[in-house]
C-alpha cells in the first residue's frame, strides 16, 4: 500500500503570545487528498503543542514516502 507524507513550511502563533516557525517539516498523512486543515492538525498534534491560536502553512507538497510514525497520524499505534 502506498503511503504519503506532507512536506511544508509552517508558522504558528500561540494564544499566550509567541510563535513557532518550521521549514520543510514532514508529517504522515492518510492519503494524497489530505486538506491543509488536516495537515495543520497533524503538525500541532505531532509536536504536542498547547494553546495554539493559528496555523499557517505554505509550500505544501504531498509526496509518496513511507510513514515515520507521526504522533496522531495514520500510522500512530495509539490511534
C-alpha positions in Angstrom: 0.0 0.0 0.0 1.4 3.4 -0.9 2.0 5.8 2.0 2.1 9.6 1.8 3.7 12.4 3.7 3.1 16.2 3.6 6.1 18.5 3.3 5.5 22.1 4.2 6.6 25.3 5.9 4.5 26.5 8.8 4.0 29.4 11.2 2.1 29.0 14.4 1.0 31.7 16.8 0.1 30.9 20.4 -2.8 32.4 22.5 -0.3 33.3 25.3 2.0 35.2 22.8 5.0 33.9 21.0 5.2 31.7 17.9 7.0 29.0 16.1 8.2 28.6 12.5 9.2 25.4 10.7 10.7 24.8 7.2 10.5 21.6 5.3 8.6 19.8 8.1 7.1 16.4 7.3 4.1 14.6 8.7 2.5 11.3 7.8 -0.9 11.8 6.1 -3.7 9.3 5.3 -3.7 9.9 1.5 -2.8 12.3 -1.3 -6.1 14.2 -1.0 -5.5 15.4 2.6 -6.5 19.0 3.3 -4.4 21.8 4.7 -6.5 21.8 7.8 -5.8 18.2 8.4 -2.1 18.7 7.9 -2.1 21.6 10.3 -3.8 19.4 12.9 -1.3 16.7 12.4 1.6 19.2 12.8 0.2 20.6 16.0 -0.6 17.1 17.4 2.8 15.6 16.4 4.6 18.3 18.5 2.0 18.1 21.3 1.6 21.9 21.2 -0.8 23.6 23.6 -2.6 27.0 23.3 -2.2 27.1 19.5 -4.1 30.1 18.1 -3.3 30.0 14.4 -1.5 27.6 12.0 -0.5 28.9 8.6 1.0 26.5 6.0 3.0 27.4 2.9 4.6 25.4 0.1 2.6 22.3 0.9 3.5 19.2 -1.2 2.3 15.7 -0.8 4.9 13.0 -1.6 5.0 9.2 -1.7 7.1 8.2 1.2 6.9 5.6 3.9 5.3 6.7 7.2 7.7 7.5 10.0 5.2 7.4 12.9 3.8 10.9 13.2 2.0 11.2 16.6 -1.7 11.4 15.9 -1.1 10.3 12.3 -2.4 7.3 10.3 0.5 5.0 11.5 0.4 6.0 15.2 -0.2 2.8 17.2 -2.3 4.8 19.7 -4.9 5.7 17.0 
